[in-house]
Amino acid sequence: MTIEELVYDWNTIEPSLRAPNRHIGLDDETLRDGLQSPSVCEPAIGQKIELLHLMDALGIDTADIGLPGAGGTHAAGVEQLAREIAEQKLKIRPNCAARTHRNDIVPIAEISQRAGIPIEACTFIGSSSVRFFAEDWTLDRLLQMTEEAVTFAVDRGLPVMYVTEDTSRAHPDTIRALYTTAIRCGAKAVCVCDTVGHSTPDGARAVVRFVKNIIEEQGGGIRLDWHGHQDRGLGVINSLAAIQGGADQVHGSALGIGERVGNTPLDQLLVNLKLLGWIRNDLSRLREYCEVAARACNWNVPLNYPVFGRDAFRTATGVHAAAVIKSYKKGDPRLADIVYSGVPAGEFGLEQVIEIGPMSGKSNVIYWLEKRGLEANEERVNRIYDRAKASSAVLEESQIRELI
């Protein structure tokens, strides 16, 4: 039987998530929004360039390469990344964050000219009543800033993505006024932000549909992005809901790094989009991307992190391991991948790992030895098995080799 015949997929019986009939873009925020986490280290420029090449290899469409308005070494790094894209003819397109202020837009225009490639200016401004009250803002003032900044960027030949922070808590009238102004001033993309991770999937879908209608009222032809955060742990599902609502591109960061509990984890989003059949990207280097990001940012990946955590495809439980081992013995790695896993490890360059611990059976021991080309004789198996049963944790490889 085929794998498809073996799996009765309830996900397809009454799907609320339906495949979009358009290209879904991906924007990588690792090198800008991701670095706002107070617990990460700023990667060296060489590490940023390595990550940029991995983003390109994964088929990620755009990357936020920084906020050059910050000046100093940060601005210099942004220019090096832009030059790398131009000189190496990478497919990924760069964008840069900017406040709705000329001082942030001018450096983007200058770097774009020197590097010889377009750089999208992501001009951001607050939009919720919470921010209005806290900052003593008025809508008229924000509309004026929007008009001045977008017009200024467009006049300097920059493609503009107009970004409203905290859109998921903003009043519809405010959202309509801000986006309408930006589009009329020449913005070619707009971004709906769930800046504090407030949204549920229903909320993400609703606010994106609302903004999609504004775009259509203004004649269409404007890209619509979704930028989500993880405060309620809903980053991935909100991104999928946003796509259903009409988003053309969704944002995320490697391993979900970012301020507070982080951004939508781009790696998990890619995995889900691939398994849903919504993208066809080659994700064979996704593990490498996560490892490089973790190393560059001095980030500890939780052991039980989905797909790329140490324990994602690792088991020492006898019953579970036995089923995986029997699947391998049938000569079917795909069967081994699904018998106790909802994600096929092989599709992402990984494999099922059988360990030996207090919950293991003798089949774990035999498999462990044979996997390493070691004889699984009865005396050796019993010695390891007895030690495992007396242990309080999974045995390390060094402990097992001592017993051998």
RODRENVO-114742 format. One record per residue (C-alpha): x, y, z. Coordinates in steps of 0.2 Angstrom, whole numbers, padded with zeros to 4 digits, always signed. Each point is the difference from the previous one (the first is absolute). Example, Ala and Ser with C-alpha at 12.3 -4.5 7.8 and 13.67 -1.06 7.14 Angstrom:
! RODRENVO-114742
+0062-0022+0039;+0006+0017-0003;
//
This chain:
! RODRENVO-114742
+0000+0000+0000;+0005+0018-0003;+0003+0012+0014;-0015+0010-0006;-0011-0016+0001;+0006-0003+0018;-0004+0017+0006;-0018+0006+0002;+0002+0019+0000;-0013+0008+0011;+0008+0017-0004;-0008-0001-0017;-0018-0005+0005;-0006+0018+0005;+0015+0011-0004;-0001+0018+0005;+0017+0002-0007;-0001-0001-0019;+0015+0001-0012;+0002+0017-0008;+0000+0001-0019;+0015+0013+0000;+0018+0001+0005;+0003+0002+0019;+0015+0011+0003;+0011-0001+0016;+0009+0014+0008;+0015-0004+0012;+0001+0012+0015;+0014-0010+0009;+0013+0014-0003;-0011+0014+0005;-0015-0003+0011;+0008-0016+0006;+0015+0009+0007;-0012+0010+0011;+0000-0014+0012;+0009+0005+0016;+0008-0017+0001;+0008-0002-0017;+0017+0005-0005;+0003+0011-0016;+0008-0011-0013;+0016+0004-0008;-0002+0006-0018;+0007-0016-0007;-0014-0010+0010;-0013+0012-0007;+0006-0003-0018;+0000-0019+0003;-0018+0001+0006;-0005+0011-0015;+0007-0014-0012;-0010-0013+0010;-0016+0011-0001;+0003+0001-0019;+0003-0019-0001;-0017-0003+0009;-0009+0010-0013;-0005+0014+0012;-0006+0015-0010;+0006+0015+0010;+0011+0004+0015;+0000+0015+0012;+0019+0004+0001;-0001+0013+0013;-0005+0018+0005;+0014+0010-0007;-0007+0016+0008;+0008-0007+0016;+0017+0005-0008;+0018-0006+0004;+0005-0018-0002;-0018-0005-0002;-0002+0011-0016;+0016-0006-0006;-0006-0018+0002;-0016+0003-0009;+0010+0007-0015;+0011-0016+0000;-0015-0011-0001;-0008+0010-0014;+0017-0001-0010;+0000-0019+0004;-0017-0002-0008;+0005+0011-0015;+0018-0008-0003;-0005-0018+0003;-0016+0002-0010;-0011-0007+0013;-0019-0002-0003;-0005+0007+0017;-0005+0018+0000;+0005+0012+0014;-0011+0011+0011;+0005+0012+0014;-0011+0006+0015;-0002+0019+0001;-0010+0011+0011;-0012+0012-0010;+0014+0013+0001;+0012+0006-0013;+0015-0003+0011;-0003-0019-0001;-0005+0000-0019;+0015+0010-0006;+0013-0014+0005;-0010-0013-0009;+0000+0010-0016;+0018+0003+0001;+0004-0018+0003;-0011-0006-0014;+0009+0012-0012;+0017-0006+0005;-0004-0018+0000;-0009+0002-0017;-0016-0010+0005;-0018+0005+0006;-0003-0001+0019;-0017+0001+0006;-0003+0013+0014;-0011-0007+0013;-0007+0016+0008;-0008-0004+0016;-0012+0010+0012;-0012-0004+0014;-0018-0002-0003;-0009-0006+0016;-0010+0011+0012;+0012-0007+0014;+0015+0008-0009;-0010+0016-0004;-0004+0002+0019;+0017-0005+0006;+0009+0011-0012;-0012+0015-0001;-0002-0002-0018;-0014+0006-0012;-0006-0008-0016;+0003+0016-0009;+0018+0000+0005;+0003-0018-0005;-0008+0003-0017;+0011+0014-0003;+0015-0010+0005;-0006-0014-0012;-0002+0011-0015;+0017+0009+0003;+0010-0016+0002;-0008-0011-0013;+0001+0014-0013;+0018+0004+0005;+0005-0018-0002;-0009-0002-0017;+0008+0016-0007;+0017-0008+0004;-0004-0015-0010;-0003-0012+0014;-0014-0013+0000;-0010+0002+0016;-0008-0012+0011;-0011+0010+0013;-0001-0009+0017;-0012+0004+0013;+0005-0006+0018;-0013-0008+0011;-0013-0001-0014;-0008-0015+0008;-0006+0012+0014;-0004+0015-0011;-0017+0008-0004;-0006-0003-0018;-0002+0018-0003;+0018+0003+0004;+0006-0014-0010;-0010+0006-0015;+0007+0017+0001;+0018-0005+0002;+0001-0013-0014;-0011+0011-0012;+0013+0014+0002;+0015-0011-0002;-0007-0008-0016;-0005+0017-0007;+0018+0006+0003;+0008-0015-0009;+0002-0014+0012;+0001-0016-0010;-0002-0012+0015;-0008+0002+0017;+0003-0011+0015;-0012-0005+0014;+0009-0002+0017;-0005-0010+0015;+0013+0008+0009;-0004-0006+0018;-0006-0017-0005;-0019+0005+0004;-0008-0009-0015;-0009-0017-0001;-0002-0008-0017;-0017+0007-0002;+0007+0018+0004;+0014-0002-0012;-0011-0006-0014;-0012+0014+0004;+0012+0015+0000;+0009-0006-0015;-0017-0002-0010;-0004+0018+0006;+0016+0007-0007;-0001-0010-0016;-0017+0009-0003;+0009+0017+0002;+0012-0005-0013;-0013-0005-0012;-0009+0016+0003;+0016+0009-0005;+0001-0010-0016;+0010-0015+0006;+0018-0005-0006;+0007+0002+0018;+0009-0014+0009;-0008-0004+0017;+0012-0007+0013;-0003-0007+0018;+0012+0002+0014;-0003-0011+0015;+0006-0002+0018;+0000-0015+0012;-0007+0008+0016;-0015-0013+0000;+0010-0013-0009;-0011+0002-0015;+0013+0007-0013;+0000-0015-0012;-0019-0002+0000;-0003+0018-0001;+0011+0001-0015;-0010-0014-0009;-0016+0009+0004;+0007+0017-0006;+0004-0009-0017;-0018-0006+0000;-0006+0018+0003;+0010+0006-0015;+0018+0003+0005;+0012-0002-0014;+0016-0001+0011;+0003-0005+0018;+0014+0004+0012;+0010-0010+0012;+0018-0002+0008;+0011-0015+0002;-0005-0010+0016;-0013+0014+0004;+0013+0011+0007;-0005+0018+0004;-0006+0012+0013;-0010-0008+0015;-0004-0018-0005;+0004+0003-0018;-0006+0001-0018;-0009-0013-0009;+0013-0014-0002;+0004+0000-0019;+0007-0018+0001;-0016-0007+0007;-0010+0010-0012;+0010-0007-0015;-0003-0017+0006;-0019+0002+0002;-0001+0009-0017;+0009-0015-0008;-0010-0013+0008;-0016+0009-0005;+0006+0000-0018;-0001+0019+0000;+0018+0002-0005;+0013-0011-0010;+0016+0007+0007;+0015-0011+0002;+0002-0001+0019;+0014-0012+0001;+0011+0014+0008;-0012+0006+0013;+0009-0010+0014;+0016+0009-0005;-0009+0017+0000;-0006-0003+0018;+0017-0006+0006;+0009+0015-0008;-0013+0012+0007;+0001-0008+0017;+0019+0001+0000;+0001+0018-0007;-0012+0007+0013;+0006-0011+0014;-0017-0007+0002;-0005-0016+0009;-0012-0011-0009;-0012-0008+0012;+0002-0019+0000;-0018-0003-0005;-0001+0014-0013;-0010-0006-0015;+0009-0009-0014;+0018+0007+0004;+0001-0003+0019;+0011-0014+0006;-0015-0010+0005;-0011+0003-0015;+0002-0017-0007;+0009-0009+0015;-0008-0014+0010;+0005-0012+0013;-0017-0007+0004;-0001-0018-0003;-0017-0001-0009;+0003+0015-0011;+0018-0005-0004;-0006-0018-0005;-0013+0007-0012;+0014+0011-0008;+0012-0015-0001;-0013-0011-0008;-0004+0013-0013;+0019+0001-0004;+0000-0019-0002;-0013+0001-0013;+0012+0010-0010;-0011+0016+0000;+0008+0015+0008;-0016+0010-0004;-0010-0012+0011;+0013+0002+0014;-0002+0019-0002;-0019+0000+0003;-0003-0015+0012;+0003+0011+0015;+0003+0017-0008;-0012+0013-0008;+0015+0008-0009;+0010-0010-0013;+0018+0002+0007;+0008-0006-0017;-0009+0015-0009;+0011+0012+0010;+0016-0009+0000;-0002-0009+0016;-0004-0018+0006;-0008-0009+0015;+0012-0003+0014;-0002-0015+0012;+0008+0002+0017;+0002-0012+0015;-0008+0005+0017;-0010-0007+0015;-0016+0000-0011;+0009-0010-0014;-0002-0018-0005;+0014-0012-0007;-0005+0005-0017;+0007+0017+0003;+0017-0007+0005;+0001-0012-0015;-0005+0014-0012;+0013+0012+0008;+0014-0012-0002;-0004-0006-0017;-0002+0018-0006;+0018+0003+0005;+0006-0017-0008;+0003-0008+0017;-0004-0018+0005;-0017-0002+0009;+0004-0016+0010;-0011-0005+0014;+0013+0004+0014;+0004+0017-0007;-0019+0004-0002;-0004-0006+0018;+0014+0010+0008;-0006+0017-0009;-0018-0004+0003;+0003-0003+0019;+0010+0016+0002;-0014+0010-0009;-0014-0007+0011;+0010+0005+0015;+0003+0018-0007;-0010+0015+0003;+0003+0007-0017;+0005-0004-0018;+0017-0007-0001;+0013+0010-0009;+0010-0008-0014;+0016+0001+0010;-0009-0010+0014;-0006-0013-0012;+0017-0002-0008;+0008-0003+0017;-0012-0014+0003;+0005-0007-0017;
//
